[in-house]
């Protein structure tokens, strides 16, 4: 895996955004394997595909690519809010690659966020464009990167170091156990997982998670038994091997 963009691909483009798009898409197509099945290549789809940028010819997994100079930060600018919501609530939502590059156009980082970690709560609606704007009234969105659980951020490249391919594939296939088609179930699982991650100790109690009842109630206003829902999600995390249960409300992170 090479970590340099092909700068010659940007010739003939004036827009910096277009240059980065062409170079980063070419880089991913030349260097990235499929994290789902391990296929050595993923195929660059035709321009203006409505859903994604890349697809694995072996397993059919689809991927979108977003690139950013420097650190990712807490938010990632995206396209139209309504389109994004439609996508994440559909069966065709792609996994997301987040590529970081340096001022010298070297790849410094690459993360993969599986599609089943996207829920409406992590999509922030931006203000409509002003009446004086060319696309006045258009409403964009941000992906709240900081609200995605760490388990849903699979590192492929970090600080210009390439992680072992088999480790990446293992992490992806392990986390796939948490996927669900139900947006409501997905939202609860992500919220409770974030709460568990916030507890700064490996071994924790049910009471530690109950400390987040008020927060969870605000996010799920139609649920009248948040504590029962917490227990349900912890049982799911236990069954999938992400926490260990010792009885008497005692748990350990795995």
N, C-alpha and C positions, 0 to 999 in steps of 0.2 A: 504494500500500500504506500503510494507516494503522497507527500503532504504539500505539494506545490500546485497552484493553479497554472494552467497553460495560458500565459498572458497573451499569446498571439490570437486567441479566440476573441479577444475584446476589440480587435482592429475593426474599424468600420462602425463602431457604436459610439455615440456621443454621450448618452445618458450613463452615469455611474451605476445606476440601478440595473440597467440592461447589461452592462459589462459584467457585473457580479453575478447576475442570473445565468448568463451564458457560461461563465467560467465555473461556477459552483455546480451547475447541473452536469456539465461535462465531467467534472472531477468525480462526482458521486457515481455516475454511470460507469466510469472507468475503474473505480476503486472499491466500491462498496458491495459486499455480499448481502444475501438475504438473512436477517437475524432470525427469521421464523424457521426456515428449513436448512440454511447453510448453503444454498445455491451460490456459486461463486460470483454471479452477476445479477443485477437488477436492471430491467430495461427501461430506458427513457421513453415515456409516452409522447404522443404528438402534442405540439403546442396547443394551448387553450383547451386541454382536456378538462371537463367540468369538475372532476373530483380530485385528481392526483397527478403527480409528476412521474412516478416510477411504479413498476410492477414486476414481481418475480414471475418468470415464465414457468417455474416449477410448481410452486404452491399457490400462486395467484394473489399473494399478499400485495397490497398497494401502499404506497408511501408518498408523502408530500415532503418537500424540502423548503426550509426557510434558512436564510443565511444572514449573519450579523457580524459586523466588525467589533472586536473586543468582547467584553462580558455581556451575557444575556440580560441580566437585571431581573427585576420582579415582574415585568410585563413585556409582552411581545406584540407588536402591532400586527394586525391582520386585516382582512378585507371587510366586506359588508357584514353587518351584524346578523341580519335575517338569513343570509346565505350560510353563515357559520352555524347558526342554531339548527337550520335544516340539515346540515351535513352531520353534525354530531349526534343528532337524533335519528339518523338513518342507518341502514345496514352497510352503506358504502363509504362510511367515514374512514379516511386513511390513517395509518400511523404517521407520526411526524418526526422527521429528522431536523435537528437544529444544529447548524454548522456555524462555527466561529472561525474567523480568519484574521490575520494580522495586517498591519499597514503594508507589509511587503507581499501580501496575498499568499501567505502560507496558511494551511489549515492548522489551527491550534486546538480545536475541540469539536467533538461531534457527539450529540446526545440523541437518543431515540425515545419518544414518548408514545407508548402504545395507544391505539385509538380508544380503548375501553377505559382510559383515564380522563376522557373528555366528557364533561357534564356542563349544563347551562350555567351553573354557579361559577365556573372558572372563566366564563366569557363575559367581559366587561363591555357594556354598551357605551360608545362614545357619543358626544354631543353631535347633533346634525351640523353639517357644514353651513356656514353663513349664507345669507341670501346673495351676497356679492361673489361667492365662489362659483366656479364653472359648473361644478356638480352640486349646486346648492340643495340642501335638504338630505343629502346622502349621509347615511349613518354607518360608521365603521365600528370596529371592535378591537379589544385587546385580549390576548390570552394571558390570564393571571398565572404566570409561570410559578410564582412563589406559593400558590395554593395547590399545586400538584404534589402529591406525596412523593417522598424520595424514592420509594419503590417503583414509581412510574417514570423515573428518569434513568434510563439505561445508558451508561457511558460507553462509547466506542473509542473515542480519542480524548485524552485529557492532558492539558499542558504540553501538547505536541507529542505525547507518548501514545502509541497504539496499544490498546488492550487486547488480550488474547481472544481470538475469534470464538473459540469454544466456550469461554466464560461468558461472552456476550450472548451467544445462542442459548446457553443454559439459563441465564438470567431472564431472557425474554420468554422462554418456554415455561419457566417457573411462574412468572407473574401472570402468564396467560390463564392460569387456574382461577384467577379472580375475575375474569371477564364475565359479563352478563349483558343480555340485550335490553333488559329493563333499565331505563334511565333513572327511575326512582331508586331501584335497588343499587345501581351503580353509585348514585349520589350518597346514599347512606354509607356504603362501604368505604368510599373515599373519605367522607367526613370522619368516620370513626377511626380509620387508619391514620388520618392526620392527628387526631386526638392522642392516639397511642404513641405516635412519633414525638409529640410534644412532651410526653412524660420522660423526664431526663434520668431514667434508670432502667436497667435491663429487666429487673423483676418489679412488677407493679400489681396493684390490686384493682378489683372492680370499683372500689370507692375512688381510686385515682381517676378512672374514666368518668365516673358519675360527676366529677367536678366540672365536666364540660356540658352538663345537661342543659343549662341555660343557653349556652351558645348554640347547641344543636336544636333546641326548641325554636330559636329565632330563625334558623335556616329551614326548619321543617314545621311550619306553623300549623299544618293540618294534622299532625300526629299528636295524640293525647297520651301516649305512653312511651316517652323517650327512653326511659331506663330499660324497658323490655326490648326496645329496638337495639340498644347498645349491647345487651346480652346476646341478642340474635347475631349481630355482626361479629362479636368476639368469638362466638361459636363457629361462624363461617371461617374466620381467620385461623382458628384452631384446626378445623377440618382440612384446611388447605396448607397447613404447615407453616404459618407465619407467626403464630404465637403458640406457646405451650401452656396447658392448663393443669394446675396441681390440685384443684379442689379448694373449697372454702374461699372462693373469690381471689385466688392467687394465680398470677400469670407470669410468663417470661417471654420476652421477645426472642425470636429466632432469626 
